[in-house]
Amino acid sequence: MTLWAGIVAAFGTVGMIVAGAFAARATTRAAAATAEATQAAARVQVEPAQRAADLAAFQAIRDDMQKDVDDLRTETRSLWSLVRAFAWYVGELTTQMRGHGIEPPAPPERVDEYNRTGV
């Protein structure tokens, strides 16, 4: 082997090692990019399912709260009906007392306020 052949072989070997190092580095970066892309794709696939789960949870909360509101409305209507019936009953008793010459006691301040304002 000649000197030039030895030098070319040495440079060729060094060149192959450098090229191998660049290829390994590129392969590592490509693998990292592929892993990141795979994770991003997984997140994109999971997001609609997560949104659907969130929507179902919000709907359950809304339905529960709507039931509570409906129950409160029903209870409020019932109480207003009771207050009106009681007011009518007390009014009848007051009329009967006055009809028999008995002056009924003055109503409490809150009842007087309600009779004046309706609130």
N, CA, C and O atoms as a DFTB+ gen file, in Angstrom:
476 C
 N C O
     1  1       0.839      -1.154       0.000
     2  2       0.000       0.000       0.000
     3  2       0.896       1.232       0.000
     4  3       1.932       1.273       0.664
     5  1       0.482       2.198      -0.736
     6  2       1.303       3.388      -0.839
     7  2       0.883       4.379       0.226
     8  3      -0.137       4.224       0.898
     9  1       1.684       5.370       0.348
    10  2       1.424       6.410       1.343
    11  2       0.122       7.125       1.040
    12  3      -0.663       7.416       1.943
    13  1      -0.105       7.408      -0.238
    14  2      -1.339       8.106      -0.597
    15  2      -2.569       7.235      -0.329
    16  3      -3.610       7.740       0.091
    17  1      -2.453       5.999      -0.560
    18  2      -3.570       5.089      -0.309
    19  2      -3.863       5.031       1.187
    20  3      -5.026       4.972       1.587
    21  1      -2.813       5.049       2.022
    22  2      -2.994       5.054       3.472
    23  2      -3.661       6.335       3.943
    24  3      -4.525       6.302       4.819
    25  1      -3.258       7.476       3.359
    26  2      -3.845       8.761       3.753
    27  2      -5.317       8.799       3.346
    28  3      -6.170       9.221       4.127
    29  1      -5.608       8.363       2.140
    30  2      -6.993       8.354       1.665
    31  2      -7.832       7.419       2.529
    32  3      -8.974       7.737       2.862
    33  1      -7.274       6.274       2.889
    34  2      -8.004       5.324       3.736
    35  2      -8.274       5.930       5.107
    36  3      -9.355       5.764       5.672
    37  1      -7.256       6.649       5.645
    38  2      -7.421       7.281       6.953
    39  2      -8.497       8.366       6.881
    40  3      -9.381       8.427       7.735
    41  1      -8.417       9.234       5.842
    42  2      -9.442      10.268       5.694
    43  2     -10.833       9.656       5.457
    44  3     -11.840      10.168       5.944
    45  1     -10.863       8.585       4.723
    46  2     -12.126       7.904       4.467
    47  2     -12.730       7.364       5.756
    48  3     -13.936       7.459       5.983
    49  1     -11.869       6.796       6.597
    50  2     -12.336       6.261       7.871
    51  2     -12.841       7.391       8.762
    52  3     -13.911       7.283       9.361
    53  1     -12.065       8.484       8.850
    54  2     -12.489       9.631       9.656
    55  2     -13.794      10.208       9.092
    56  3     -14.694      10.569       9.850
    57  1     -13.889      10.293       7.777
    58  2     -15.106      10.802       7.143
    59  2     -16.313       9.923       7.457
    60  3     -17.408      10.430       7.703
    61  1     -16.113       8.622       7.449
    62  2     -17.200       7.699       7.760
    63  2     -17.645       7.864       9.221
    64  3     -18.839       7.832       9.523
    65  1     -16.678       8.038      10.110
    66  2     -17.012       8.223      11.530
    67  2     -17.799       9.524      11.720
    68  3     -18.802       9.537      12.434
    69  1     -17.351      10.627      11.082
    70  2     -18.041      11.913      11.191
    71  2     -19.444      11.801      10.590
    72  3     -20.407      12.299      11.173
    73  1     -19.565      11.155       9.434
    74  2     -20.866      10.983       8.803
    75  2     -21.774      10.132       9.685
    76  3     -22.971      10.402       9.789
    77  1     -21.220       9.123      10.308
    78  2     -21.993       8.276      11.218
    79  2     -22.490       9.068      12.423
    80  3     -23.624       8.895      12.868
    81  1     -21.620       9.945      12.950
    82  2     -22.016      10.776      14.090
    83  2     -23.153      11.712      13.700
    84  3     -24.114      11.865      14.454
    85  1     -23.052      12.347      12.515
    86  2     -24.125      13.215      12.052
    87  2     -25.419      12.429      11.831
    88  3     -26.504      12.910      12.160
    89  1     -25.306      11.244      11.284
    90  2     -26.484      10.408      11.043
    91  2     -27.129       9.993      12.364
    92  3     -28.354       9.982      12.487
    93  1     -26.292       9.649      13.358
    94  2     -26.834       9.259      14.664
    95  2     -27.547      10.435      15.324
    96  3     -28.618      10.288      15.913
    97  1     -26.921      11.606      15.210
    98  2     -27.535      12.798      15.797
    99  2     -28.861      13.118      15.105
   100  3     -29.847      13.451      15.763
   101  1     -28.877      13.017      13.786
   102  2     -30.111      13.272      13.037
   103  2     -31.175      12.231      13.389
   104  3     -32.354      12.565      13.512
   105  1     -30.768      10.993      13.549
   106  2     -31.719       9.935      13.900
   107  2     -32.311      10.183      15.285
   108  3     -33.509       9.986      15.487
   109  1     -31.488      10.610      16.236
   110  2     -31.968      10.907      17.584
   111  2     -32.965      12.052      17.554
   112  3     -34.005      11.992      18.211
   113  1     -32.651      13.096      16.795
   114  2     -33.573      14.227      16.682
   115  2     -34.869      13.808      15.987
   116  3     -35.955      14.237      16.379
   117  1     -34.755      12.997      14.987
   118  2     -35.950      12.524      14.284
   119  2     -36.818      11.681      15.211
   120  3     -38.045      11.783      15.181
   121  1     -36.187      10.853      16.030
   122  2     -36.948      10.035      16.981
   123  2     -37.661      10.924      18.000
   124  3     -38.813      10.671      18.354
   125  1     -36.972      11.967      18.470
   126  2     -37.591      12.886      19.428
   127  2     -38.763      13.619      18.772
   128  3     -39.810      13.789      19.398
   129  1     -38.600      14.056      17.513
   130  2     -39.676      14.740      16.812
   131  2     -40.857      13.797      16.590
   132  3     -42.012      14.205      16.709
   133  1     -40.568      12.546      16.269
   134  2     -41.631      11.561      16.073
   135  2     -42.385      11.311      17.372
   136  3     -43.612      11.217      17.368
   137  1     -41.661      11.201      18.480
   138  2     -42.307      10.995      19.784
   139  2     -43.181      12.186      20.137
   140  3     -44.294      12.018      20.636
   141  1     -42.683      13.382      19.880
   142  2     -43.471      14.586      20.176
   143  2     -44.726      14.640      19.305
   144  3     -45.804      14.998      19.781
   145  1     -44.581      14.285      18.035
   146  2     -45.742      14.268      17.139
   147  2     -46.760      13.215      17.581
   148  3     -47.967      13.445      17.505
   149  1     -46.280      12.075      18.039
   150  2     -47.176      11.024      18.518
   151  2     -47.941      11.492      19.748
   152  3     -49.142      11.247      19.867
   153  1     -47.248      12.167      20.668
   154  2     -47.907      12.696      21.861
   155  2     -48.947      13.761      21.488
   156  3     -50.041      13.793      22.051
   157  1     -48.599      14.618      20.547
   158  2     -49.543      15.654      20.116
   159  2     -50.775      15.016      19.480
   160  3     -51.895      15.467      19.716
   161  1     -50.580      13.981      18.683
   162  2     -51.708      13.293      18.062
   163  2     -52.581      12.633      19.128
   164  3     -53.807      12.644      19.023
   165  1     -51.958      12.067      20.139
   166  2     -52.718      11.438      21.226
   167  2     -53.545      12.484      21.974
   168  3     -54.700      12.241      22.322
   169  1     -52.936      13.657      22.218
   170  2     -53.675      14.720      22.899
   171  2     -54.866      15.176      22.058
   172  3     -55.946      15.431      22.590
   173  1     -54.667      15.276      20.759
   174  2     -55.752      15.702      19.865
   175  2     -56.869      14.671      19.864
   176  3     -58.045      15.033      19.825
   177  1     -56.517      13.393      19.907
   178  2     -57.532      12.348      19.919
   179  2     -58.284      12.303      21.242
   180  3     -59.474      11.988      21.266
   181  1     -57.607      12.612      22.337
   182  2     -58.231      12.554      23.657
   183  2     -59.106      13.779      23.908
   184  3     -60.086      13.692      24.648
   185  1     -58.769      14.914      23.306
   186  2     -59.482      16.158      23.602
   187  2     -60.987      16.075      23.340
   188  3     -61.747      16.518      24.201
   189  1     -61.470      15.543      22.220
   190  2     -62.928      15.461      22.036
   191  2     -63.605      14.606      23.115
   192  3     -64.698      14.934      23.576
   193  1     -62.963      13.533      23.503
   194  2     -63.540      12.699      24.563
   195  2     -63.583      13.467      25.882
   196  3     -64.554      13.361      26.632
   197  1     -62.544      14.233      26.166
   198  2     -62.513      15.027      27.390
   199  2     -63.587      16.100      27.352
   200  3     -64.253      16.355      28.355
   201  1     -63.756      16.733      26.187
   202  2     -64.802      17.752      26.053
   203  2     -66.189      17.132      26.247
   204  3     -67.061      17.725      26.881
   205  1     -66.378      15.943      25.697
   206  2     -67.665      15.260      25.859
   207  2     -67.908      14.922      27.327
   208  3     -69.027      15.060      27.820
   209  1     -66.865      14.481      28.023
   210  2     -67.004      14.177      29.455
   211  2     -67.311      15.450      30.243
   212  3     -68.145      15.433      31.148
   213  1     -66.639      16.557      29.903
   214  2     -66.911      17.834      30.574
   215  2     -68.349      18.279      30.321
   216  3     -69.037      18.730      31.237
   217  1     -68.795      18.150      29.080
   218  2     -70.161      18.541      28.737
   219  2     -71.175      17.700      29.515
   220  3     -72.169      18.224      30.018
   221  1     -70.919      16.403      29.609
   222  2     -71.837      15.534      30.366
   223  2     -71.876      15.934      31.835
   224  3     -72.939      15.934      32.455
   225  1     -70.715      16.276      32.393
   226  2     -70.663      16.697      33.800
   227  2     -71.423      18.010      33.988
   228  3     -72.191      18.153      34.940
   229  1     -71.211      18.964      33.087
   230  2     -71.921      20.243      33.195
   231  2     -73.423      20.058      33.040
   232  3     -74.201      20.712      33.733
   233  1     -73.840      19.170      32.136
   234  2     -75.272      18.920      31.963
   235  2     -75.865      18.291      33.217
   236  3     -76.982      18.627      33.611
   237  1     -75.127      17.381      33.847
   238  2     -75.617      16.759      35.085
   239  2     -75.762      17.812      36.183
   240  3     -76.748      17.814      36.921
   241  1     -74.787      18.698      36.287
   242  2     -74.846      19.766      37.291
   243  2     -76.031      20.689      36.989
   244  3     -76.785      21.059      37.889
   245  1     -76.186      21.056      35.706
   246  2     -77.293      21.935      35.324
   247  2     -78.642      21.293      35.628
   248  3     -79.541      21.950      36.151
   249  1     -78.784      20.006      35.300
   250  2     -80.049      19.315      35.553
   251  2     -80.350      19.253      37.042
   252  3     -81.495      19.425      37.461
   253  1     -79.312      19.004      37.843
   254  2     -79.493      18.957      39.292
   255  2     -79.915      20.317      39.838
   256  3     -80.815      20.413      40.672
   257  1     -79.255      21.363      39.355
   258  2     -79.598      22.710      39.810
   259  2     -80.997      23.105      39.331
   260  3     -81.739      23.758      40.066
   261  1     -81.365      22.715      38.106
   262  2     -82.696      23.030      37.596
   263  2     -83.763      22.344      38.440
   264  3     -84.817      22.923      38.704
   265  1     -83.489      21.104      38.866
   266  2     -84.431      20.398      39.740
   267  2     -84.579      21.145      41.064
   268  3     -85.690      21.298      41.572
   269  1     -83.460      21.608      41.621
   270  2     -83.528      22.382      42.868
   271  2     -84.338      23.663      42.678
   272  3     -85.149      24.014      43.536
   273  1     -84.127      24.360      41.568
   274  2     -84.863      25.597      41.294
   275  2     -86.356      25.297      41.156
   276  3     -87.192      26.027      41.690
   277  1     -86.687      24.219      40.438
   278  2     -88.095      23.849      40.284
   279  2     -88.729      23.509      41.631
   280  3     -89.865      23.892      41.908
   281  1     -87.975      22.778      42.471
   282  2     -88.489      22.452      43.808
   283  2     -88.725      23.715      44.638
   284  3     -89.730      23.827      45.340
   285  1     -87.788      24.661      44.550
   286  2     -87.945      25.918      45.293
   287  2     -89.143      26.720      44.781
   288  3     -89.867      27.329      45.569
   289  1     -89.351      26.721      43.465
   290  2     -90.517      27.429      42.911
   291  2     -91.811      26.816      43.426
   292  3     -92.739      27.527      43.813
   293  1     -91.860      25.487      43.424
   294  2     -93.059      24.803      43.908
   295  2     -93.298      25.118      45.374
   296  3     -94.427      25.388      45.783
   297  1     -92.229      25.083      46.165
   298  2     -92.356      25.386      47.594
   299  2     -92.788      26.832      47.813
   300  3     -93.619      27.112      48.677
   301  1     -92.223      27.750      47.029
   302  2     -92.587      29.160      47.168
   303  2     -94.061      29.378      46.828
   304  3     -94.768      30.098      47.534
   305  1     -94.520      28.752      45.741
   306  2     -95.940      28.883      45.373
   307  2     -96.835      28.338      46.479
   308  3     -97.870      28.922      46.802
   309  1     -96.424      27.216      47.054
   310  2     -97.210      26.619      48.130
   311  2     -97.266      27.543      49.343
   312  3     -98.319      27.719      49.955
   313  1     -96.118      28.131      49.682
   314  2     -96.092      29.036      50.833
   315  2     -96.922      30.294      50.573
   316  3     -97.633      30.756      51.464
   317  1     -96.839      30.854      49.356
   318  2     -97.660      32.023      49.038
   319  2     -99.136      31.672      49.139
   320  3     -99.936      32.462      49.640
   321  1     -99.491      30.490      48.665
   322  2    -100.886      30.061      48.752
   323  2    -101.317      29.951      50.213
   324  3    -102.423      30.356      50.573
   325  1    -100.435      29.400      51.053
   326  2    -100.734      29.275      52.474
   327  2    -100.884      30.651      53.127
   328  3    -101.798      30.863      53.924
   329  1     -99.998      31.578      52.796
   330  2    -100.066      32.921      53.372
   331  2    -101.375      33.606      52.959
   332  3    -102.032      34.236      53.788
   333  1    -101.749      33.487      51.697
   334  2    -103.007      34.105      51.242
   335  2    -104.208      33.492      51.955
   336  3    -105.111      34.204      52.394
   337  1    -104.210      32.143      52.066
   338  2    -105.329      31.471      52.745
   339  2    -105.401      31.893      54.208
   340  3    -106.484      32.139      54.738
   341  1    -104.247      31.973      54.853
   342  2    -104.214      32.371      56.260
   343  2    -104.675      33.818      56.424
   344  3    -105.409      34.145      57.356
   345  1    -104.232      34.681      55.500
   346  2    -104.661      36.079      55.569
   347  2    -106.173      36.186      55.390
   348  3    -106.829      36.955      56.092
   349  1    -106.723      35.422      54.459
   350  2    -108.172      35.437      54.274
   351  2    -108.880      34.943      55.537
   352  3    -109.876      35.527      55.964
   353  1    -108.356      33.857      56.136
   354  2    -108.949      33.282      57.343
   355  2    -108.927      34.279      58.504
   356  3    -109.925      34.461      59.201
   357  1    -107.779      34.917      58.695
   358  2    -107.668      35.907      59.776
   359  2    -108.593      37.086      59.503
   360  3    -109.185      37.634      60.433
   361  1    -108.724      37.482      58.249
   362  2    -109.642      38.564      57.904
   363  2    -111.082      38.205      58.243
   364  3    -111.830      39.041      58.751
   365  1    -111.472      36.967      57.964
   366  2    -112.820      36.509      58.310
   367  2    -113.030      36.507      59.828
   368  3    -114.072      36.941      60.318
   369  1    -112.032      36.016      60.562
   370  2    -112.145      36.011      62.030
   371  2    -112.241      37.431      62.576
   372  3    -113.020      37.697      63.492
   373  1    -111.458      38.334      62.020
   374  2    -111.494      39.740      62.454
   375  2    -112.874      40.336      62.191
   376  3    -113.417      41.064      63.022
   377  1    -113.435      40.017      61.022
   378  2    -114.787      40.510      60.696
   379  2    -115.809      39.947      61.670
   380  3    -116.700      40.678      62.103
   381  1    -115.712      38.688      62.025
   382  2    -116.642      38.079      62.983
   383  2    -116.508      38.721      64.359
   384  3    -117.505      38.988      65.030
   385  1    -115.245      38.970      64.781
   386  2    -115.032      39.598      66.099
   387  2    -115.675      40.981      66.128
   388  3    -116.354      41.342      67.090
   389  1    -115.454      41.741      65.073
   390  2    -116.041      43.091      65.034
   391  2    -117.565      43.011      64.960
   392  3    -118.263      43.866      65.506
   393  1    -118.073      41.995      64.292
   394  2    -119.516      41.816      64.224
   395  2    -120.125      41.531      65.580
   396  3    -121.297      41.831      65.809
   397  1    -119.353      40.961      66.478
   398  2    -119.832      40.674      67.834
   399  2    -119.397      41.748      68.838
   400  3    -119.529      41.563      70.048
   401  1    -118.886      42.853      68.335
   402  2    -118.524      43.965      69.204
   403  2    -117.178      43.791      69.893
   404  3    -116.911      44.467      70.887
   405  1    -116.340      42.922      69.403
   406  2    -115.007      42.712      69.998
   407  2    -113.975      43.322      69.048
   408  3    -113.928      42.992      67.863
   409  1    -113.160      44.210      69.591
   410  2    -112.105      44.819      68.768
   411  2    -110.881      43.897      68.789
   412  3    -110.322      43.656      69.859
   413  1    -110.454      43.381      67.639
   414  2    -109.292      42.478      67.614
   415  2    -108.008      43.249      67.898
   416  3    -107.946      44.459      67.684
   417  1    -106.993      42.554      68.376
   418  2    -105.720      43.243      68.618
   419  2    -105.115      43.720      67.293
   420  3    -105.393      43.177      66.224
   421  1    -104.283      44.746      67.406
   422  2    -103.621      45.288      66.208
   423  2    -102.675      44.214      65.634
   424  3    -102.044      43.471      66.386
   425  1    -102.586      44.143      64.312
   426  2    -101.705      43.136      63.717
   427  2    -100.240      43.498      63.967
   428  3     -99.919      44.661      64.211
   429  1     -99.359      42.506      63.907
   430  2     -97.922      42.807      64.047
   431  2     -97.476      43.780      62.948
   432  3     -98.117      43.902      61.904
   433  1     -96.372      44.457      63.211
   434  2     -95.875      45.474      62.282
   435  2     -95.614      44.903      60.894
   436  3     -95.885      45.562      59.891
   437  1     -95.099      43.705      60.833
   438  2     -94.787      43.082      59.529
   439  2     -96.071      42.827      58.738
   440  3     -96.085      43.008      57.520
   441  1     -97.138      42.413      59.401
   442  2     -98.426      42.183      58.733
   443  2     -98.995      43.500      58.250
   444  3     -99.533      43.573      57.146
   445  1     -98.886      44.531      59.049
   446  2     -99.368      45.851      58.661
   447  2     -98.611      46.348      57.431
   448  3     -99.207      46.899      56.505
   449  1     -97.294      46.149      57.431
   450  2     -96.478      46.546      56.277
   451  2     -96.903      45.784      55.020
   452  3     -96.997      46.369      53.941
   453  1     -97.156      44.497      55.154
   454  2     -97.596      43.684      54.015
   455  2     -98.956      44.178      53.504
   456  3     -99.174      44.257      52.295
   457  1     -99.868      44.511      54.428
   458  2    -101.170      45.005      54.006
   459  2    -101.081      46.330      53.280
   460  3    -101.889      46.618      52.397
   461  1    -100.074      47.157      53.659
   462  2     -99.913      48.448      52.999
   463  2     -99.202      48.320      51.650
   464  3     -99.588      48.968      50.677
   465  1     -98.175      47.492      51.596
   466  2     -97.303      47.454      50.402
   467  2     -97.510      46.221      49.513
   468  3     -97.191      46.255      48.324
   469  1     -98.033      45.152      50.076
   470  2     -98.168      43.918      49.304
   471  2     -96.878      43.142      49.204
   472  3     -96.792      42.158      48.469
   473  1     -95.880      43.576      49.936
   474  2     -94.585      42.890      49.907
   475  2     -94.194      42.456      51.288
   476  3     -93.132      41.860      51.470
